[in-house]
């Protein structure tokens, strides 16, 4: 199966994921809800990432303990860059994790016909970054607090 091609003219937002089962993201974000950098897989998508583009944070996991789904929203503050030799690529961010009560669980997004086709729902184990189209990002924003 080929990966869908992202086009800048239909890019609503990048979506980066973190596995909240592997790392205690809930505790980390309770202490500091500001995310200034995240790892991404090198490739054409990472090379498209630039300052000013919207980004959404998706927490994934086993679904037992936490409300997994959209946990944060923000902007890229620069382009994705390779790390030092032997390290991952990363992208600089100005992304704030939402208060727990404002996070959007995946069940809510799946129930919205405008969002049921999100790449992160169809291919949950795909590498960072994923993306939302312009229409999907507009639909997502209707679920976020003002």
N, C-alpha and C positions, 0 to 999 in steps of 0.2 A: 504494500500500500504506500503510495507516495504522500508525502507531507503536503498539506495545502500551502499554496504560495501566498505569502502576505504581500499586500500592495500598499504602498504609502498613501495612495488616494482613498483607501478604504480602511485604514488603520484607525480604530477608535482609541485603543489603549493596548499596551503590552500587559501581559499577565505573568507574574512571577510566582512560583510556588515554594512553599516550605513544608516539610513533613513534621507535623507537630507530635507525632509518635516517636520519631527518632531524636528530636531535640525538644526540650521543654520550652516551646515558643510562648505558651501562655504566661509562664513565669518571666521569661525574658522581656516580653512586651508589657507586662504589668509594671516592671521596673523602669522601662524606657520604651515608650511607644513610637519613637522616631527611628526610622530605618534609613540609613545613609548609604548603604551599599548591599548588593546581593549578587550571588554568582549566577552566571549564564553560560550556556554551552556555546562554544565558538561555532560560527556558521553565518549564513547569509542573514538570518534574522538578527543576530547580535550586531552584525555590521550595519544594520538599518537603524539601530537604536541611537537617538540623539537627544540632546538637551531640549526640554520643553514638552516632550511627548508624555502623555498620560500613562500611568502605570497602576495596576491593581495587584494587591497581594492576596493570594489564595492559600489558605492553610488546608493541608490534606492530612489524612490519617485514617484510623480504624473506624471512626464514626461512633465510638462508644462513649467516650468521656466528654468530648467538646463539640460545639457547633462548628463543624468544618465548613469552609466556603470562603466568601470574600471577607477578609479581616481588615483590609486597609486600602487606601487610595492616595495617590500623589503624582509626582512628576519626576522624570529623569532630569538630572542636573548636568549630564555629560554623556559622552559616547561610551559604549561598552569597550573594555580594554583587556588585553591579555595580562595576566599576573606575571610575576617573576617565573623563570623556568621551573617547571614542575608544579605550578599553581594554576588554579582555575581562572577563567575570565570573570570579570565582575563589571557591574554597571553602577555608577553613582546615582543616588536617589535623594529625593526629599519626599518621603512617604510616611504618613502617620497611620498607625494602627488604630482602628476605631474602638471606642469603648465596647465592652462585651455585648451589651444590649443592642448595639447598632450593627453588629456583624450580620452578614447575610448568609444563612445556611444554604447548603447546596440544594436541599429539598425545595426551598422557596424558588430558587433559580430554575430548577428543573420543571417546576409547575407553571412557569411563565413561558408560554409558547415562543415569545421573542428571544428567550435565552436558553431554551432546551437544547439547542444545537451548539452551544459553546464548545470550543475545542477541548477545554479542560474537562468537560463532562464526557465527551466522546473518546478522548485519549488521555485519561488521568495520569498515566505514567510517562507521558512525553516529557522531554527535557525543557528546561527554561531557555528562552521565554516562549510562552504561548501568547495568544493575542485575542482581542475582541474587535469585531468590525465596528464601523461608525454606528450602525443601527443597534448592534448589541450593547455598545457602551452607553448609548442614549437610553436604552431600555434599563440597563443596570442602574443608571443614575436615578431613575424613578423610584427605586427601592431604598436609596440612601437618604439619611436624614439631611436636612438642609443646612 
